Amino acid sequence: MSGIESLSEYRSVWLFVLFDLPVDNKEARRRYRQFRDFLLKEGFSQLQFSVYARFHGSFGKAEATSKRIRQMIPPDGRVRLLIVTDRQFGKMEVFYGKKYVPTEEPPPQLMLF
């Protein structure tokens, strides 16, 4: 097998970044935007307000991304990093209102590997 089918749903992982950062003054809003922009440049997708996730082909790659994020955390606020397997992520239940929607699929660019 090649491409995304060969990735184990137990070895590939999703890295979540959950955060609450203050936005009560101009400087705090600037730090919030910088942190959010950093996550987007790192390839994260917004799942909900202040909840971002990115797929990684391995735990080691997710750890490397976590290290970069830790260096960018603003001095105040709360930030959580959570790694779950693709299998666990796929078992998440997602609802828009009362309508069930499937979880996000791993990004197609992984087919290049």
N, C-alpha and C positions, 0 to 999 in steps of 0.2 A: 504494500500500500504506500501511497505517497500523498502529500498534501495534508489537508486538515483531517482526513479520515484516520491517518496513522497517529495522530496525537491522542494520547490516553486522557480520558476525561478525569482520571485520578491524578495524573501528573501535571496537566495544564491547569492553570489557576487564574483566578480573578483577584485583582488587588482593589480593595475599596478604600476610599478616603472619605471620611465623614468629619465634618468640621463645623464649628460655631465660632465665628470670628466677630469681634465687635465692629460696628460701623457707625459709631456715635460721633465721630468727628472726621474731618477731612483726611488726616493722616491714617486713621484706622481704615477708612474706605479705600485709600490708596493701597495699603498692605493687603486688604481683602482682594482687590482686583489683581494685584501682582501674583498672589498665591493661586487664584483661580486661573489666570492666564497661563501660569506655569503648568498647572495640571492639564490644561487643554493642549499646550505645546508638547507635553509628554505623551499625548495620545489618549487621555482619559475622556470618557463620555459622561455627561451629566445624567444621572438617573432620577434624581429629585433635587430639591433645593439643598445645596451643601452636601450632596452625596454623589460621588463620582466613582467610576469603575473603569478598569482597563484589563483586558485579557493578556495573559503571558503564557508562553509555551512551556515554562518550567518555573519551579519555585525559586531557583537561583536568579532568574531574570527578574522576578517580582521583588526579590530581596534587593537587587541592585537599584531598582526604581525606588523602593522604599528608602534606601539610603539617600538618594538625591532629594526626595521629598522632605526627609527629616532636616536636611540642610536649609530648606526654604520655609520652614514653619515660622510664622510670625511670632513675635515675643509674647503676645497675649492671645487669649482665646483657647479653644480646645480642638485638638485634632486627633482622630483615631485612624489607624491603618489596620486593615483586616484582610487576610488572605484566605480564600476558600477555593476548594477544587472546582473544576468545571462541572463535575457531577453534582456537587452541592448547589452551585449556582443554578443549574438547570432544574433543580427541584423547588426553586423559589416560586411562590405564587404571586402574580402581579395582576392588579385590578385597576382599571380606569373607571371610576365610579363603581358600578356593580358588574361591569363587563370584564371577564377574564381575558388577558392577553398573554401570549407566550413570552418567555424571557428572551433577552437579546442573544443572538448567535455570535460565536467568535468571529472576529473580523476576517473578511476574505483574503486580505493580503498575506495571511499565513500560508496560503497555498504556494507561495514562492519558495518556502523552505524545503 
